[in-house]
């Protein structure tokens, strides 16, 4: 989740967390807000029935991931692979009825693309950002999760209202050079942006009352607010806010470009999991505070 999830800076932030347009549409100018906090946005039409390709000739399906991207993929206390992506991969294999041929292997993040390109794996599920450059080299499934942006406000400040218009004319922190900074300028021109070099400095300034709110990724903010580091200073305000232009397409399975059969199989499985509610169940298991 955020400026591309594959960026080292964002991944470093998430490591510390082991543990769309409704109201305000005129103000948002394109950022979509979704009202229900714990509902996973519907990315697959429930009426759509995607065909399941014939995988009888598939010898094995090696799904590559990492161990350094909690809560998406990490090693638990026993050293076993765990996380949102791990459970989702297993459900996909079960839906495709190929459990015996499925393998999940962890590699360093920087080795994933090379391993997939060389045939050392057939798929990657590790929060790799979908970019135009990667689409020239790899194929992707449909998006199964989007990472929104969120505001967090200082509770000690008197802020009237629950939408972004309540922050008009107020100082709002954002990390310099990020997609969130560009998105804040474009969609929320009435706030006063205050740029910080890193997330920690921004959050400390919020706790110290030098800011009224911050604008950052919706993956890390709920965990920070609920954790000890926030010292119960803050609460989410408005949102969530989604923008493919600034935040990307979301999370998808990366595949070898020529393997259209496997791409269709992943799309079939993801649509079926969404329709049955199993995708929602996995989401709630790892995001109890909700991204939305």
Backbone as CSV, one residue per row, in Angstrom:
resi,resn,N_x,N_y,N_z,CA_x,CA_y,CA_z,C_x,C_y,C_z
1,UNK,0.260,-0.595,0.000,0.000,0.000,0.000,0.423,0.970,0.000
2,UNK,-0.729,3.441,-1.280,0.446,4.232,-1.068,1.181,4.417,-2.352
3,UNK,2.191,5.264,-2.375,3.028,5.247,-3.541,3.476,3.811,-3.731
4,UNK,3.811,3.395,-4.944,3.875,1.989,-5.273,4.324,1.119,-4.123
5,UNK,3.583,0.052,-3.870,3.861,-0.816,-2.736,5.228,-1.456,-2.848
6,UNK,5.765,-1.495,-4.036,7.056,-2.122,-4.214,8.202,-1.192,-3.859
7,UNK,7.941,0.079,-3.589,9.035,0.984,-3.274,9.660,0.603,-1.954
8,UNK,10.975,0.705,-1.883,11.679,0.303,-0.667,11.247,1.134,0.517
9,UNK,10.981,2.443,0.288,10.602,3.311,1.400,9.294,2.873,2.017
10,UNK,8.292,2.587,1.157,6.992,2.170,1.669,7.075,0.812,2.316
11,UNK,7.833,-0.103,1.713,7.963,-1.426,2.301,8.626,-1.348,3.662
12,UNK,9.575,-0.416,3.834,10.202,-0.245,5.133,9.219,0.202,6.190
13,UNK,8.297,1.078,5.808,7.260,1.523,6.737,6.410,0.355,7.185
14,UNK,5.998,-0.479,6.235,5.082,-1.565,6.541,5.761,-2.630,7.397
15,UNK,7.073,-2.751,7.289,7.784,-3.715,8.108,7.558,-3.471,9.595
16,UNK,7.333,-2.243,9.966,7.125,-1.919,11.376,5.739,-2.307,11.855
17,UNK,4.938,-2.941,11.063,3.541,-3.223,11.426,3.246,-4.704,11.577
18,UNK,4.265,-5.460,11.954,4.029,-6.898,11.948,2.721,-7.197,12.631
19,UNK,2.681,-6.834,13.603,1.404,-7.187,14.152,0.439,-7.603,13.012
20,UNK,-16.410,4.739,-2.491,-15.417,5.285,-3.296,-16.141,6.460,-3.371
21,UNK,-16.923,7.561,-4.898,-17.214,8.885,-4.417,-18.636,8.949,-3.899
22,UNK,-18.721,9.311,-2.609,-20.047,9.450,-1.994,-20.202,10.905,-1.587
23,UNK,-20.114,11.199,-0.288,-20.144,12.589,0.139,-18.860,13.265,-0.306
24,UNK,-18.895,14.603,-0.375,-17.725,15.420,-0.691,-17.278,15.288,-2.142
25,UNK,-18.113,14.771,-3.042,-17.687,14.583,-4.425,-17.221,15.873,-5.071
26,UNK,-17.899,17.029,-4.851,-17.412,18.252,-5.482,-16.027,18.634,-4.993
27,UNK,-15.752,18.373,-3.709,-14.457,18.754,-3.155,-13.363,17.810,-3.628
28,UNK,-13.706,16.528,-3.805,-12.698,15.526,-4.113,-12.121,15.708,-5.502
29,UNK,-12.939,16.124,-6.442,-12.443,16.300,-7.796,-11.876,15.032,-8.388
30,UNK,-12.381,13.878,-8.006,-11.922,12.641,-8.625,-11.499,11.583,-7.648
31,UNK,-11.240,11.917,-6.401,-10.874,10.894,-5.425,-12.143,10.247,-4.919
32,UNK,-12.195,8.919,-4.936,-13.413,8.216,-4.565,-13.391,7.818,-3.103
33,UNK,-14.463,8.119,-2.377,-14.560,7.753,-0.969,-15.596,6.663,-0.809
34,UNK,-15.280,5.663,0.001,-16.205,4.571,0.250,-16.656,4.620,1.697
35,UNK,-17.993,4.555,1.969,-18.482,4.847,3.291,-18.338,3.741,4.320
36,UNK,-18.381,2.475,3.935,-18.403,1.417,4.932,-16.984,1.011,5.283
37,UNK,-16.644,1.142,6.569,-15.275,0.999,7.014,-14.686,-0.382,6.765
38,UNK,-15.430,-1.441,7.016,-14.826,-2.765,6.997,-15.238,-3.609,5.804
39,UNK,-15.847,-3.005,4.789,-16.236,-3.737,3.601,-15.149,-3.634,2.544
40,UNK,-14.841,-4.770,1.946,-13.899,-4.798,0.843,-14.615,-4.319,-0.415
41,UNK,-14.096,-3.310,-1.121,-14.766,-2.848,-2.336,-14.974,-3.986,-3.332
42,UNK,-16.099,-3.981,-3.984,-16.417,-5.034,-4.937,-15.667,-4.764,-6.244
43,UNK,-14.683,-5.583,-6.535,-13.874,-5.427,-7.735,-14.270,-6.420,-8.817
44,UNK,-15.177,-7.344,-8.483,-15.664,-8.337,-9.443,-17.184,-8.294,-9.449
45,UNK,-17.769,-8.257,-10.629,-19.216,-8.269,-10.778,-19.746,-9.635,-10.345
46,UNK,-20.655,-9.652,-9.358,-21.191,-10.908,-8.840,-21.934,-11.700,-9.904
47,UNK,-22.407,-11.023,-10.948,-23.141,-11.718,-12.012,-22.218,-12.298,-13.073
48,UNK,-20.952,-11.911,-13.017,-20.006,-12.366,-14.030,-19.484,-13.754,-13.685
49,UNK,-19.545,-14.658,-14.620,-19.022,-16.003,-14.441,-17.856,-16.208,-15.401
50,UNK,-16.655,-16.095,-14.876,-15.474,-16.254,-15.724,-15.179,-17.742,-15.887
51,UNK,-14.939,-18.213,-17.093,-14.683,-19.639,-17.302,-13.382,-20.078,-16.646
52,UNK,-13.363,-21.323,-16.181,-12.140,-21.868,-15.605,-11.380,-22.616,-16.696
53,UNK,-10.175,-22.171,-17.026,-9.404,-22.846,-18.080,-9.027,-24.270,-17.667
54,UNK,-8.732,-25.075,-18.637,-8.277,-26.442,-18.401,-6.811,-26.399,-17.958
55,UNK,-6.560,-26.828,-16.728,-5.202,-26.829,-16.176,-4.654,-28.239,-16.040
56,UNK,-5.236,-29.189,-16.767,-4.801,-30.577,-16.625,-3.353,-30.781,-17.053
57,UNK,-2.847,-29.923,-17.917,-1.453,-30.052,-18.361,-0.478,-29.261,-17.487
58,UNK,-0.992,-28.589,-16.473,-0.118,-27.821,-15.584,0.619,-28.773,-14.641
59,UNK,1.925,-28.807,-14.752,2.718,-29.710,-13.910,2.747,-29.200,-12.478
60,UNK,2.983,-27.918,-12.305,2.978,-27.307,-10.978,2.793,-25.810,-11.117
61,UNK,2.317,-25.219,-10.036,2.142,-23.773,-9.971,2.975,-23.270,-8.804
62,UNK,4.079,-22.617,-9.139,4.961,-22.066,-8.109,4.639,-20.583,-7.931
63,UNK,4.109,-20.252,-6.763,3.742,-18.866,-6.451,4.857,-18.269,-5.593
64,UNK,5.479,-17.232,-6.094,6.615,-16.605,-5.410,6.132,-15.442,-4.558
65,UNK,6.719,-15.316,-3.379,6.363,-14.235,-2.470,7.594,-13.845,-1.662
66,UNK,7.422,-13.073,-0.613,8.530,-12.672,0.247,8.139,-12.918,1.710
67,UNK,9.052,-12.642,2.609,8.743,-12.777,4.037,8.857,-11.436,4.757
68,UNK,8.905,-10.323,3.996,9.181,-9.028,4.625,8.118,-7.979,4.321
69,UNK,6.874,-8.409,4.191,5.829,-7.469,3.802,4.549,-7.716,4.599
70,UNK,4.654,-7.739,5.936,3.466,-7.969,6.755,2.489,-6.799,6.646
71,UNK,1.182,-7.046,6.752,0.559,-8.359,6.993,0.274,-9.146,5.735
72,UNK,0.886,-8.779,4.616,0.624,-9.498,3.377,1.379,-10.814,3.291
73,UNK,2.658,-10.792,3.603,3.440,-12.019,3.632,4.585,-11.855,4.622
74,UNK,4.711,-12.856,5.502,5.742,-12.812,6.540,5.923,-14.218,7.104
75,UNK,6.983,-14.406,7.890,7.210,-15.677,8.578,6.648,-15.551,9.988
76,UNK,5.807,-16.504,10.391,5.217,-16.428,11.729,6.208,-16.910,12.777
77,UNK,5.763,-17.067,14.008,6.658,-17.417,15.102,7.284,-18.791,14.946
78,UNK,6.674,-19.644,14.150,7.222,-20.981,13.916,8.069,-21.035,12.649
79,UNK,8.190,-19.902,11.949,8.953,-19.867,10.717,8.165,-20.204,9.474
80,UNK,6.864,-20.478,9.623,6.015,-20.799,8.482,5.558,-19.530,7.781
81,UNK,5.400,-19.625,6.464,4.880,-18.500,5.705,3.439,-18.226,6.115
82,UNK,3.120,-16.970,6.304,1.780,-16.568,6.707,1.465,-15.223,6.082
83,UNK,0.194,-14.803,6.196,-0.207,-13.494,5.720,-1.341,-13.544,4.719
84,UNK,-1.818,-12.361,4.367,-2.933,-12.218,3.431,-2.660,-12.934,2.119
85,UNK,-1.487,-12.707,1.534,-1.182,-13.319,0.250,-1.069,-14.838,0.356
86,UNK,-0.557,-15.327,1.459,-0.390,-16.770,1.614,-1.748,-17.450,1.683
87,UNK,-2.639,-16.914,2.513,-3.978,-17.488,2.606,-4.731,-17.361,1.289
88,UNK,-4.563,-16.224,0.614,-5.240,-16.037,-0.670,-4.712,-17.022,-1.706
89,UNK,-3.401,-17.230,-1.741,-2.816,-18.179,-2.690,-3.365,-19.580,-2.461
90,UNK,-3.473,-19.980,-1.211,-3.995,-21.310,-0.912,-5.456,-21.440,-1.320
91,UNK,-6.239,-20.388,-1.112,-7.644,-20.422,-1.518,-7.770,-20.479,-3.040
92,UNK,-6.890,-19.775,-3.740,-6.907,-19.809,-5.201,-6.612,-21.224,-5.696
93,UNK,-5.600,-21.851,-5.111,-5.254,-23.214,-5.514,-6.398,-24.178,-5.224
94,UNK,-7.084,-23.972,-4.088,-8.218,-24.828,-3.756,-9.360,-24.612,-4.735
95,UNK,-9.634,-23.369,-5.087,-10.708,-23.059,-6.028,-10.424,-23.663,-7.397
96,UNK,-9.152,-23.685,-7.787,-8.766,-24.251,-9.088,-8.575,-25.764,-9.019
97,UNK,-8.703,-26.329,-7.816,-8.567,-27.771,-7.580,-7.195,-28.280,-8.015
98,UNK,-6.154,-27.524,-7.643,-4.781,-27.921,-7.986,-3.888,-27.844,-6.741
99,UNK,-4.473,-28.083,-5.548,-3.680,-27.947,-4.315,-2.408,-28.787,-4.348
100,UNK,-2.495,-30.008,-4.878,-1.338,-30.899,-4.873,-0.218,-30.395,-5.769
101,UNK,-0.551,-29.515,-6.705,0.469,-29.010,-7.628,0.906,-27.587,-7.293
102,UNK,0.384,-27.030,-6.207,0.716,-25.660,-5.812,1.893,-25.630,-4.851
103,UNK,2.798,-24.724,-5.077,3.919,-24.484,-4.172,4.033,-22.987,-3.921
104,UNK,4.322,-22.612,-2.688,4.530,-21.208,-2.349,5.963,-21.071,-1.854
105,UNK,6.717,-20.217,-2.519,8.141,-20.079,-2.214,8.487,-18.626,-1.946
106,UNK,9.242,-18.382,-0.894,9.661,-17.022,-0.539,11.059,-16.737,-1.065
107,UNK,11.200,-15.541,-1.652,12.486,-15.059,-2.153,12.669,-13.613,-1.714
108,UNK,13.897,-13.088,-1.735,14.074,-11.659,-1.528,13.300,-10.880,-2.579
109,UNK,12.718,-9.757,-2.198,11.861,-9.013,-3.109,12.557,-8.672,-4.419
110,UNK,13.826,-8.280,-4.328,14.532,-7.841,-5.527,14.789,-8.991,-6.505
111,UNK,14.585,-10.232,-6.096,14.806,-11.376,-6.974,13.531,-11.875,-7.648
112,UNK,12.384,-11.339,-7.281,11.119,-11.881,-7.763,10.957,-11.765,-9.273
113,UNK,11.204,-10.588,-9.836,11.010,-10.403,-11.272,11.936,-11.307,-12.074
114,UNK,13.183,-11.399,-11.667,14.132,-12.258,-12.373,13.728,-13.714,-12.313
115,UNK,13.257,-14.151,-11.142,12.842,-15.542,-10.989,11.644,-15.855,-11.869
116,UNK,10.687,-14.927,-11.929,9.520,-15.140,-12.775,9.911,-15.148,-14.241
117,UNK,10.754,-14.213,-14.648,11.169,-14.123,-16.048,11.953,-15.353,-16.489
118,UNK,12.725,-15.939,-15.594,13.550,-17.096,-15.947,12.801,-18.415,-15.862
119,UNK,11.559,-18.387,-15.382,10.782,-19.611,-15.273,10.959,-20.328,-13.961
120,UNK,11.567,-19.688,-12.981,11.719,-20.307,-11.663,10.438,-20.219,-10.837
121,UNK,9.434,-19.606,-11.394,8.119,-19.519,-10.779,7.122,-19.139,-11.855
122,UNK,5.848,-19.385,-11.570,4.803,-19.082,-12.546,3.982,-17.856,-12.165
123,UNK,4.069,-17.422,-10.920,3.279,-16.285,-10.461,3.986,-15.622,-9.282
124,UNK,3.689,-14.323,-9.091,4.224,-13.562,-7.965,3.063,-12.913,-7.230
125,UNK,3.003,-13.147,-5.909,2.024,-12.471,-5.060,2.799,-11.852,-3.905
126,UNK,3.176,-10.579,-4.065,4.032,-9.952,-3.062,3.904,-8.442,-3.036
127,UNK,2.762,-7.895,-3.439,2.597,-6.459,-3.394,3.396,-5.716,-4.443
128,UNK,3.647,-6.343,-5.581,4.378,-5.682,-6.654,3.452,-4.684,-7.334
129,UNK,3.904,-3.457,-7.497,3.081,-2.429,-8.118,2.900,-2.718,-9.600
130,UNK,1.662,-2.540,-10.086,1.370,-2.691,-11.512,1.735,-1.382,-12.200
131,UNK,2.759,-1.398,-13.036,3.197,-0.204,-13.745,3.226,-0.478,-15.245
132,UNK,3.247,0.596,-16.040,3.314,0.449,-17.496,4.588,-0.281,-17.898
133,UNK,5.687,-0.002,-17.213,6.955,-0.663,-17.527,6.859,-2.163,-17.278
134,UNK,6.263,-2.551,-16.151,6.140,-3.981,-15.856,5.175,-4.665,-16.812
135,UNK,4.137,-3.959,-17.258,3.191,-4.563,-18.192,3.848,-4.894,-19.533
136,UNK,4.949,-4.251,-19.851,5.668,-4.585,-21.079,6.399,-5.914,-20.955
137,UNK,6.679,-6.335,-19.719,7.447,-7.562,-19.500,6.625,-8.700,-18.913
138,UNK,5.558,-8.374,-18.190,4.801,-9.395,-17.482,3.299,-9.222,-17.708
139,UNK,2.556,-10.273,-17.405,1.115,-10.210,-17.399,0.616,-10.049,-15.973
140,UNK,-0.643,-9.628,-15.820,-1.218,-9.441,-14.494,-2.657,-9.949,-14.475
141,UNK,-3.042,-10.454,-13.322,-4.438,-10.798,-13.111,-5.243,-9.527,-12.915
142,UNK,-6.532,-9.676,-12.715,-7.343,-8.543,-12.311,-6.937,-8.109,-10.905
143,UNK,-7.220,-6.859,-10.595,-6.917,-6.332,-9.262,-7.789,-7.005,-8.213
144,UNK,-7.184,-7.407,-7.089,-7.961,-8.007,-6.001,-7.983,-7.164,-4.734
145,UNK,-7.175,-6.115,-4.681,-7.183,-5.238,-3.509,-6.610,-3.893,-3.893
146,UNK,-7.261,-2.829,-3.457,-6.737,-1.484,-3.670,-6.354,-0.889,-2.318
147,UNK,-5.317,-0.073,-2.312,-4.844,0.556,-1.075,-5.208,2.036,-1.119
148,UNK,-6.092,2.494,-0.242,-6.540,3.883,-0.292,-5.605,4.824,0.454
149,UNK,-5.860,6.096,0.302,-5.230,7.129,1.125,-6.228,7.539,2.204
150,UNK,-5.714,8.012,3.353,-6.589,8.416,4.451,-6.043,9.679,5.128
151,UNK,-6.946,10.420,5.768,-6.567,11.483,6.686,-6.594,10.926,8.108
152,UNK,-5.638,11.374,8.925,-5.692,11.152,10.365,-5.650,12.517,11.036
153,UNK,-6.569,12.766,11.963,-6.677,14.068,12.619,-6.263,13.974,14.076
154,UNK,-5.817,15.119,14.606,-5.476,15.228,16.014,-6.770,15.423,16.811
155,UNK,-7.041,14.545,17.746,-8.307,14.593,18.471,-8.431,15.817,19.371
156,UNK,-7.313,16.364,19.820,-7.368,17.524,20.707,-7.729,18.816,19.984
157,UNK,-7.663,18.827,18.650,-8.030,19.999,17.860,-9.536,19.987,17.611
158,UNK,-10.164,21.137,17.705,-11.598,21.224,17.431,-11.798,21.305,15.924
159,UNK,-12.232,20.204,15.335,-12.470,20.124,13.904,-13.930,19.746,13.719
160,UNK,-14.686,20.615,13.101,-16.122,20.409,12.938,-16.383,19.682,11.627
161,UNK,-17.038,18.548,11.715,-17.361,17.777,10.521,-16.458,16.581,10.364
162,UNK,-16.879,15.675,9.505,-16.138,14.434,9.300,-15.564,14.311,7.899
163,UNK,-15.662,15.371,7.114,-15.157,15.308,5.755,-13.961,16.206,5.546
164,UNK,-13.340,16.138,4.386,-12.137,16.932,4.119,-12.387,18.421,4.117
165,UNK,-13.658,18.850,3.911,-13.919,20.287,3.945,-13.663,20.866,5.324
166,UNK,-13.698,20.016,6.355,-13.432,20.490,7.716,-11.966,20.846,7.926
167,UNK,-11.101,20.450,6.981,-9.672,20.752,7.076,-9.268,21.957,6.224
168,UNK,-10.228,22.614,5.598,-9.917,23.780,4.774,-9.200,24.843,5.603
169,UNK,-8.072,25.324,5.084,-7.297,26.343,5.774,-6.480,25.833,6.932
170,UNK,-6.420,24.523,7.119,-5.678,23.942,8.242,-4.409,23.245,7.755
171,UNK,-3.364,23.205,8.601,-2.120,22.548,8.204,-2.263,21.033,8.219
172,UNK,-1.931,20.415,7.104,-2.032,18.963,6.961,-0.677,18.424,6.518
173,UNK,-0.121,17.508,7.269,1.180,16.945,6.952,1.119,15.905,5.856
174,UNK,2.190,15.837,5.077,2.298,14.850,4.014,3.786,14.628,3.760
175,UNK,4.153,13.427,3.337,5.570,13.148,3.089,5.966,13.688,1.723
176,UNK,7.052,14.431,1.692,7.525,15.104,0.481,7.880,14.105,-0.610
177,UNK,7.503,14.416,-1.836,7.884,13.612,-2.983,7.076,12.350,-3.193
178,UNK,6.005,12.169,-2.445,5.198,10.959,-2.561,3.965,11.189,-3.419
179,UNK,3.318,10.081,-3.788,2.054,10.165,-4.510,0.992,10.841,-3.671
180,UNK,1.080,10.670,-2.352,0.101,11.306,-1.476,0.217,12.833,-1.510
181,UNK,1.432,13.340,-1.647,1.611,14.784,-1.736,0.952,15.313,-3.007
182,UNK,1.176,14.623,-4.125,0.567,15.043,-5.385,-0.949,14.918,-5.328
183,UNK,-1.438,13.875,-4.709,-2.877,13.659,-4.595,-3.518,14.711,-3.692
184,UNK,-2.849,15.074,-2.617,-3.362,16.101,-1.712,-3.512,17.429,-2.438
185,UNK,-2.509,17.787,-3.234,-2.574,19.039,-3.996,-3.732,19.019,-4.992
186,UNK,-3.892,17.895,-5.674,-4.877,17.817,-6.751,-6.311,17.760,-6.246
187,UNK,-6.554,16.981,-5.188,-7.923,16.712,-4.754,-8.374,17.547,-3.551
188,UNK,-7.422,18.080,-2.801,-7.785,18.816,-1.587,-7.061,20.163,-1.556
189,UNK,-7.344,21.038,-2.525,-6.593,22.288,-2.656,-6.852,23.283,-1.541
190,UNK,-7.862,23.067,-0.716,-8.187,24.036,0.329,-7.426,23.795,1.632
191,UNK,-6.716,22.676,1.745,-5.900,22.470,2.937,-4.544,23.144,2.745
192,UNK,-3.806,23.305,3.830,-2.459,23.877,3.766,-1.457,22.730,3.914
193,UNK,-0.851,22.273,2.835,0.066,21.132,2.943,1.378,21.517,3.618
194,UNK,1.828,20.651,4.498,3.116,20.827,5.171,3.943,19.581,4.885
195,UNK,5.032,19.741,4.144,5.814,18.590,3.691,6.865,18.182,4.712
196,UNK,7.033,16.866,4.867,8.046,16.293,5.746,8.890,15.303,4.947
197,UNK,10.119,15.130,5.395,11.019,14.239,4.679,10.705,12.774,4.905
198,UNK,10.087,12.440,6.025,9.726,11.043,6.250,8.468,10.950,7.103
199,UNK,7.908,9.770,7.151,6.640,9.524,7.831,6.765,9.732,9.340
200,UNK,7.855,9.273,9.932,8.014,9.389,11.384,8.006,10.841,11.831
201,UNK,8.726,11.690,11.102,8.765,13.110,11.453,7.379,13.727,11.326
202,UNK,6.634,13.328,10.308,5.282,13.845,10.104,4.365,13.450,11.263
203,UNK,4.420,12.204,11.669,3.542,11.739,12.750,3.931,12.353,14.091
204,UNK,5.208,12.563,14.315,5.634,13.219,15.551,5.139,14.662,15.599
205,UNK,5.164,15.344,14.441,4.648,16.714,14.384,3.148,16.733,14.655
206,UNK,2.433,15.728,14.212,1.005,15.640,14.495,0.770,15.459,15.992
207,UNK,1.489,14.550,16.608,1.343,14.318,18.047,1.699,15.564,18.854
208,UNK,2.655,16.357,18.346,3.094,17.563,19.047,2.205,18.768,18.757
209,UNK,1.083,18.553,18.066,0.092,19.607,17.767,0.600,20.660,16.804
210,UNK,1.648,20.351,16.053,2.117,21.293,15.034,1.324,21.151,13.740
211,UNK,0.489,20.125,13.677,-0.387,19.882,12.542,-1.786,19.597,13.067
212,UNK,-2.767,19.798,12.205,-4.128,19.405,12.570,-4.459,18.015,12.055
213,UNK,-3.766,17.593,10.996,-4.034,16.288,10.400,-2.858,15.905,9.510
214,UNK,-2.858,14.655,9.081,-1.883,14.178,8.103,-2.638,13.420,7.020
215,UNK,-2.001,13.275,5.856,-2.572,12.537,4.733,-1.540,11.506,4.304
216,UNK,-1.907,10.228,4.396,-0.946,9.170,4.112,-1.688,7.928,3.640
217,UNK,-1.006,6.794,3.634,-1.641,5.597,3.087,-2.558,4.940,4.106
218,UNK,-3.632,4.381,3.574,-4.649,3.777,4.418,-4.279,2.428,4.972
219,UNK,-3.129,1.905,4.613,-2.669,0.656,5.196,-2.008,0.883,6.545
220,UNK,-1.108,1.855,6.612,-0.353,2.050,7.843,-1.063,2.908,8.881
221,UNK,-1.833,3.905,8.431,-2.442,4.828,9.392,-3.354,4.151,10.418
222,UNK,-4.263,3.249,10.020,-5.113,2.620,11.041,-4.315,1.833,12.075
223,UNK,-3.248,1.147,11.640,-2.422,0.410,12.585,-1.718,1.358,13.547
224,UNK,-1.208,2.472,13.014,-0.511,3.443,13.882,-1.473,4.047,14.897
225,UNK,-2.655,4.428,14.453,-3.638,5.025,15.354,-4.011,4.066,16.477
226,UNK,-4.159,2.792,16.148,-4.565,1.804,17.151,-3.409,1.340,18.030
227,UNK,-2.180,1.640,17.641,-1.023,1.157,18.384,-0.552,2.108,19.473
228,UNK,0.428,1.656,20.222,0.959,2.442,21.338,1.672,3.705,20.880
229,UNK,2.280,3.676,19.689,3.087,4.812,19.222,2.274,6.088,19.096
230,UNK,0.981,5.970,18.809,0.154,7.169,18.631,-0.244,7.798,19.957
231,UNK,-0.131,7.046,21.042,-0.512,7.532,22.369,-1.955,8.054,22.384
232,UNK,-2.809,7.404,21.601,-4.242,7.721,21.527,-4.478,9.184,21.156
233,UNK,-3.620,9.718,20.292,-3.709,11.140,19.946,-4.716,11.433,18.846
234,UNK,-5.002,10.412,18.043,-5.557,10.737,16.741,-6.659,9.778,16.315
235,UNK,-7.375,10.168,15.265,-8.449,9.353,14.710,-8.492,9.573,13.209
236,UNK,-9.020,8.597,12.494,-9.210,8.754,11.057,-10.295,9.783,10.783
237,UNK,-10.157,10.491,9.677,-11.126,11.516,9.289,-11.482,11.326,7.828
238,UNK,-12.770,11.103,7.558,-13.217,10.989,6.179,-12.623,9.795,5.464
239,UNK,-12.897,9.732,4.191,-12.315,8.712,3.343,-12.979,7.361,3.471
240,UNK,-12.370,6.320,2.961,-11.072,6.295,2.291,-11.125,6.929,0.899
241,UNK,-9.936,7.260,0.369,-9.835,7.925,-0.917,-8.990,7.081,-1.866
242,UNK,-9.570,6.820,-3.028,-8.931,5.971,-4.025,-8.679,6.758,-5.302
243,UNK,-7.535,6.549,-5.916,-7.218,7.213,-7.177,-6.212,6.364,-7.932
244,UNK,-6.639,5.778,-9.050,-5.706,4.994,-9.847,-4.598,5.886,-10.399
245,UNK,-4.934,7.151,-10.714,-3.938,8.072,-11.260,-2.758,8.242,-10.319
246,UNK,-3.029,8.376,-9.023,-1.959,8.649,-8.069,-1.524,7.408,-7.289
247,UNK,-2.429,6.513,-6.990,-2.109,5.377,-6.123,-1.938,4.071,-6.878
248,UNK,-2.142,4.098,-8.179,-1.928,2.894,-8.974,-3.169,2.014,-9.060
249,UNK,-3.016,0.902,-9.735,-4.135,0.003,-9.999,-4.484,-0.875,-8.805
250,UNK,-3.601,-0.979,-7.840,-3.836,-1.864,-6.711,-2.996,-3.123,-6.810
251,UNK,-3.381,-4.144,-6.056,-2.622,-5.385,-6.011,-3.194,-6.396,-7.003
252,UNK,-2.303,-7.061,-7.722,-2.680,-8.083,-8.696,-1.594,-9.146,-8.709
253,UNK,-1.919,-10.312,-9.244,-0.935,-11.381,-9.398,-0.103,-11.111,-10.647
254,UNK,1.214,-11.122,-10.500,2.105,-10.923,-11.645,2.452,-12.279,-12.244
255,UNK,2.374,-12.378,-13.575,2.538,-13.645,-14.276,3.465,-13.484,-15.475
256,UNK,3.927,-14.618,-15.997,4.670,-14.564,-17.242,3.731,-14.069,-18.333
257,UNK,4.219,-13.142,-19.151,3.358,-12.422,-20.086,2.641,-13.337,-21.068
258,UNK,3.298,-14.408,-21.484,2.716,-15.269,-22.510,1.716,-16.280,-21.943
259,UNK,1.603,-16.368,-20.641,0.760,-17.403,-20.045,-0.662,-16.889,-19.831
260,UNK,-1.414,-16.736,-20.923,-2.775,-16.220,-20.822,-3.708,-17.210,-20.141
261,UNK,-3.420,-18.505,-20.263,-4.261,-19.518,-19.623,-4.201,-19.382,-18.109
262,UNK,-3.013,-19.207,-17.582,-2.872,-19.073,-16.135,-3.478,-17.761,-15.649
263,UNK,-3.337,-16.703,-16.435,-3.959,-15.427,-16.066,-5.467,-15.582,-15.982
264,UNK,-6.055,-16.278,-16.943,-7.495,-16.513,-16.924,-7.892,-17.362,-15.727
265,UNK,-7.033,-18.307,-15.340,-7.321,-19.148,-14.183,-7.332,-18.331,-12.892
266,UNK,-6.368,-17.451,-12.729,-6.348,-16.585,-11.546,-7.577,-15.678,-11.523
267,UNK,-7.947,-15.124,-12.676,-9.131,-14.261,-12.718,-10.386,-15.037,-12.332
268,UNK,-10.498,-16.259,-12.838,-11.642,-17.102,-12.475,-11.685,-17.335,-10.969
269,UNK,-10.556,-17.715,-10.395,-10.517,-18.019,-8.967,-10.800,-16.790,-8.126
270,UNK,-10.222,-15.655,-8.484,-10.442,-14.430,-7.716,-11.903,-14.011,-7.773
271,UNK,-12.530,-14.123,-8.939,-13.939,-13.773,-9.076,-14.804,-14.703,-8.224
272,UNK,-14.472,-15.982,-8.217,-15.235,-16.948,-7.425,-15.070,-16.675,-5.929
273,UNK,-13.868,-16.354,-5.493,-13.629,-16.051,-4.082,-14.340,-14.779,-3.659
274,UNK,-14.381,-13.798,-4.546,-15.111,-12.566,-4.252,-16.601,-12.845,-4.141
275,UNK,-17.130,-13.633,-5.059,-18.561,-13.935,-5.089,-18.997,-14.739,-3.854
276,UNK,-18.154,-15.646,-3.397,-18.506,-16.500,-2.257,-18.279,-15.829,-0.907
277,UNK,-17.558,-14.718,-0.886,-17.250,-14.041,0.370,-15.945,-14.467,1.001
278,UNK,-15.276,-15.446,0.406,-14.011,-15.907,0.997,-12.908,-14.855,0.895
279,UNK,-12.920,-14.057,-0.174,-11.933,-12.980,-0.283,-12.138,-11.963,0.826
280,UNK,-13.389,-11.632,1.127,-13.716,-10.718,2.215,-13.257,-11.290,3.555
281,UNK,-13.435,-12.594,3.761,-13.032,-13.229,5.017,-11.526,-13.098,5.239
282,UNK,-10.747,-13.327,4.184,-9.288,-13.206,4.314,-8.907,-11.765,4.613
283,UNK,-9.556,-10.838,3.926,-9.301,-9.412,4.163,-9.529,-9.043,5.619
284,UNK,-10.649,-9.450,6.190,-10.960,-9.103,7.577,-10.020,-9.786,8.560
285,UNK,-9.495,-10.942,8.172,-8.563,-11.669,9.046,-7.293,-10.860,9.272
286,UNK,-6.825,-10.183,8.240,-5.542,-9.486,8.335,-5.672,-7.971,8.474
287,UNK,-6.862,-7.440,8.252,-7.071,-6.013,8.383,-8.294,-5.767,9.284
288,UNK,-8.166,-6.122,10.568,-9.302,-5.993,11.485,-9.768,-4.551,11.658
289,UNK,-8.886,-3.593,11.443,-9.283,-2.178,11.541,-9.864,-1.682,10.228
290,UNK,-9.710,-2.463,9.171,-10.242,-2.103,7.877,-9.369,-1.105,7.140
291,UNK,-9.313,-1.262,5.829,-8.662,-0.268,4.973,-9.690,0.719,4.448
292,UNK,-10.966,0.340,4.514,-12.024,1.114,3.902,-13.093,1.525,4.909
